[in-house]
Amino acid sequence: MRFNEKVREIYLPALVGAGYREFWQFCGRYRVVKGSRASKKSKTTALNLIWRILKMPQANALVVRRTYRSLKNSCYAELKWAIRQFGVAADWRFREEPLELTYLPTGQKVYFRGLDDPQKLTSIVAEQGALCFVWLEEAFEISREEDFAMLDESVRGAAPPGLFKQLTLTFNPWNERHWLKRRFFDAPPDPDVLAMTVDWRCNEFLDAADRRMFERMAEREPARYRVAGLGEWGVAGGLVYERWQESEFDPREVAAKPGVQTAFGLDFGYVNDETALFCGLVDLASRRLYVFDEIYHKGMSNEQIAEAVTRRGYAKEKIRADAAEPKSIDRLRELGLYRLRAARKGPGSVMAGIDYLRDFDIIVRPCCRNFLREISCYCWERDREGRYLNYPADENNHLMDAMRYAVSDLLMGDVYSF
């Protein structure tokens, strides 16, 4: 099959614009692009993916986000736009149930999957040619590196002659504790990795009003501009808890202050989720919550939980645990955690607890690395259009839930429990 004659007539620099030459030409295993709003990273990736399908008759592609339902109004729409930019829409079949794009002259396909259905993700077999290219959009949504490893491992086997396999990750800049920074941006140079940062200044397609918006942001909201405008690491918005800081302190000195009380909370997990013990000190007078220790492991039996808590010296502490596991609570009490109790739940209790905790300054010791990772990524859920909703996303929340259990009696008395 010859390369589509219509596409030959397109002058790529005029279509794509500046700032992405290395991105377009790179053939290593990983292209990782963090960028600010309006940096055209998604549109450029969509154009590049369609260009490759048209140019390489044996190549197929897979597009992935954390949830399948978020693909239709994002990546699927961007790829349809890219196809129309090349003027070849008549050569494609657009399918919405399930999402799929097919290049009719060759039978090549673009598949769409969500990481919320790993079985479908790992069972893709290309009908024509090979699965060569993967686009992981909003990669910051993937909070666990092992989830990315599963996707990475699904793109295996030798590529057909003249082709190569590549994963492209695009995302808005996110918290510097995210595994993406450590793995791709802080690592030594690697010929298989292109890690780049782009911002709105490379987007010549913005109009004057768009440019003035960023200029005003730079002047009036410099901290936000560094993230949303320049693509630097950080959080531009959406965090549930904003009043927190990492700082070393001596738990014994804090505990000796008048009125300071201990707060321990336990969230159960097992195979797929971590069991999390939150260890804190609450100073109601100064509205401060000190986080001094944690337990955070998968696959812990009740016996192992009791042993770990006892070994840390917390067996005699009052611990509030997830009420959804009464059998585990009873068993842990039998194993020596005598003051362990179920945290009560009620209508609206989750949001009531979050609202109360948002009024506190949370100080976290550096040794509590899992708590730091969770609180720096614990965000409000978003709808399909990206608008924040009034409840947290169901991830990065094991220690966050344990924290709410821990402070339930201290902060809410008999009105609420979590």
Secondary structure, 3 states (H helix, E strand, C coil): CCCCHHHHCCCHHHHHCCCCHHHHHCCCCEEEEEECCCCCHHHHHHHHHHHHHHHCCCEEEEEEECCHHHCHHHHHHHHHHHHHHCCCHHHEEEEECCEEEEECCCCEEEEEEECCCHHHHCCCCCCCCEEEEEEEECHHHCCCHHHHHHHHHHCCCCCCCCCCCEEEEEECCCCCCCHHHHHHHCCCCCCCEEEEEECHHHCCCCCHHHHHHHHHHHHHCHHHHHHHHCCCCCCCCCECCCCEEECCCCHHHHHCCCCCEEEEEEECCCCCCCEEEEEEEEECCCCEEEEEEEEEECCCCHHHHHHHHHHCCCCCCCEEECCCCHHHHHHHHHCCCCCEEECCCCCCHHHHHHHHHCCCEEEECCCCHHHHHHHCCCEEEECCCCCEEEEECCCCCHHHHHHHHHHHHHHHCCCCCC
